[in-house]
Amino acid sequence: MNINSILGELRAERGRIDRAISAIEGLNSTGRRKVGRPPTVRRATRRRRGRMSAPGRAKQSQASKPVRRMSAAARRKMSRLLKQRWAQGEMKPRAKSAA
């Protein structure tokens, strides 16, 4: 086989594929055509994500825990005071929703 004839056939096939791709892009586009070369992806410049160390994970875990603002004793005291106010008629208890 002649290498030149093989190259000619491959180039012709590439031309047909390029035209088919352009036609399909034309069907899916908004009328604007992109100009210029597509961006190249360089593997060396990709940012690698590091792994978090065990102390870092522990610190993150502690930071995400909710902070308790009121002690259990303070909550009991407040509950007792509210119940007294309800009993005296100063406050009306909320009606429970049917949902």
C-alpha positions in Angstrom: 0.0 0.0 0.0 1.1 3.5 -0.7 1.4 5.7 2.4 0.5 8.8 0.5 -2.8 7.3 -0.6 -3.6 6.3 2.9 -2.8 9.8 4.2 -5.1 11.2 1.5 -8.0 9.0 2.5 -7.5 9.8 6.2 -7.5 13.6 5.4 -10.6 13.2 3.4 -12.3 11.3 6.2 -11.2 14.0 8.7 -12.8 16.7 6.5 -16.1 14.8 6.4 -16.0 14.4 10.2 -15.2 18.1 10.7 -18.2 19.0 8.5 -20.5 16.7 10.3 -19.4 18.1 13.7 -19.9 21.7 12.4 -23.4 20.8 11.2 -24.4 19.2 14.5 -23.0 22.2 16.4 -25.0 24.5 14.2 -28.2 22.7 15.1 -27.5 23.0 18.8 -26.1 26.6 18.9 -27.7 30.0 19.4 -26.3 31.3 16.2 -22.9 32.4 17.6 -19.9 30.5 16.5 -16.9 30.2 18.7 -13.7 31.6 17.2 -10.2 30.5 17.9 -8.6 27.4 19.3 -10.2 25.5 22.1 -8.4 25.9 25.4 -5.8 23.2 26.1 -5.8 21.4 29.4 -2.4 21.1 30.9 -2.1 18.3 33.4 0.8 19.9 35.2 -1.1 23.0 36.0 -4.2 21.3 37.5 -4.6 22.0 41.2 -4.3 18.9 43.3 -6.5 18.7 46.3 -4.7 17.9 49.5 -5.9 15.5 52.1 -6.9 16.9 55.5 -4.7 15.7 58.4 -6.2 13.9 61.5 -5.7 17.0 63.7 -7.3 19.2 61.1 -10.3 16.9 60.9 -10.6 17.0 64.7 -10.4 20.8 64.8 -13.1 21.0 62.0 -15.3 18.6 63.9 -15.1 20.7 67.1 -15.8 23.9 65.2 -19.1 22.5 63.7 -20.6 21.3 67.0 -23.4 23.6 68.3 -22.6 25.8 71.3 -24.9 25.3 74.2 -25.9 28.7 75.4 -28.0 27.7 78.4 -27.3 25.1 81.1 -29.8 22.4 81.9 -30.5 24.0 85.3 -31.3 27.3 83.7 -33.7 25.6 81.2 -35.5 23.9 84.1 -35.8 27.2 86.0 -37.1 29.0 82.9 -39.7 26.2 82.3 -40.9 26.4 85.9 -41.3 30.2 85.7 -43.2 30.0 82.4 -45.6 27.4 83.9 -46.2 29.7 86.8 -47.1 32.6 84.4 -49.4 30.4 82.5 -51.1 29.3 85.7 -51.6 33.0 86.7 -53.1 33.8 83.3 -50.3 36.2 82.3 -49.5 34.1 79.2 -51.6 31.8 77.0 -50.0 28.6 75.9 -49.7 28.1 72.1 -52.2 26.0 70.4 -50.7 22.9 68.8 -51.1 22.9 65.0 -53.0 20.1 63.3 -50.2 19.5 60.8 
